[in-house]
Amino acid sequence: MTFPQLYFSRPSVVLPDDVVDNEEVLSRVRNAFRGTASQWDPIESSIRYVFDRCNSKMRYLEADPTLSPGHFAARAASACLSSNGIAADDLDLLVYGGIARDAFEPATAAEVAGRLGATPVHTMDVTCACAGLIEALHVVSGYFALHDEIRTALICAGEITRDRVTYDIQTPQDVALEVAGLTLGNAAAALLVTREPLPAGGARVLALTHKTLAEHYGLCRAPVDGHFLSQSKELFALAVHVPPEIRRLLAGIGWSPEDVDHYALHQPSEAVVERVLSELGAQPQAGIFTHSLFGNTASTAWALALDYRLTNGTVQDGDKVVLASAAAGFTIVGAAAVWEAR
């Protein structure tokens, strides 16, 4: 199958109004703690250590219990359409790639499309943990290759944690499994994907990659009726598999890691991102670090990172960009693109 001509727009991102710092998170855990002061001290120290190691500082958390992930994603999608001068009726395909959803059916993508007034349109959800939004780009590329009539697509996600994160941490064992949830933030993101360059500019996609090391599927879990659990130490150790996959992606288009101008990566921890970039031998200025600003916003993290770099005005016409995310499963997805300013 021939790789189609494929462009994606600048991400449109939406954050909740409420910003929560580390002290507020620790206060919530302390208020739920039922032990003694002496038992609390090592738990607090362990949580603070993780925050320091990840460089967690701020995260935005949605306070409205009635806001659905689909509605949240639709806000970003509406902003994306507006900023690119595209009408909802012009969409042929809409793919939701977020983790958060509040129903098994219908597809959250259908809710997003309905709220936008995009009809008729082909909609579907892609579930791939924190890799879902890039995997949605991968799915769209396949549709473009197979269906000439599909010209304009939108990918989106609305990540809201709510009761998926627990503050009920009572033992050091609880810390080990539940502390990663305390670094999570909420965000929505949306990007247009088209066959032709967008008037507002965007990136030409040259290659995509996906690899799952399924033997590690049990390290991170968000059950349908429970809260997020992660064996973070073991999961983060798997970051050693990310640089080889990025190298494989780049080799297919004749790039080397040091050629890349911007790495918009998933942001589970600043230390993890630093490790990946160091092992790649990337240019120091190419790395984008946004965990301290937004926390780990799941599938939308790389989109927030790219938007942050674009907002700060350091992306130039012709710059080489890599998007990549490693996710529970253990799945690694990536895309290589060239930015084309208009």
Summary of the structure (lengths in Angstrom):
residues: 342
radius of gyration: 19.5
end to end distance: 29.7
largest distance: 65.9
contacts: 1230
relative contact order: 0.19
helix: 44%
strand: 22%
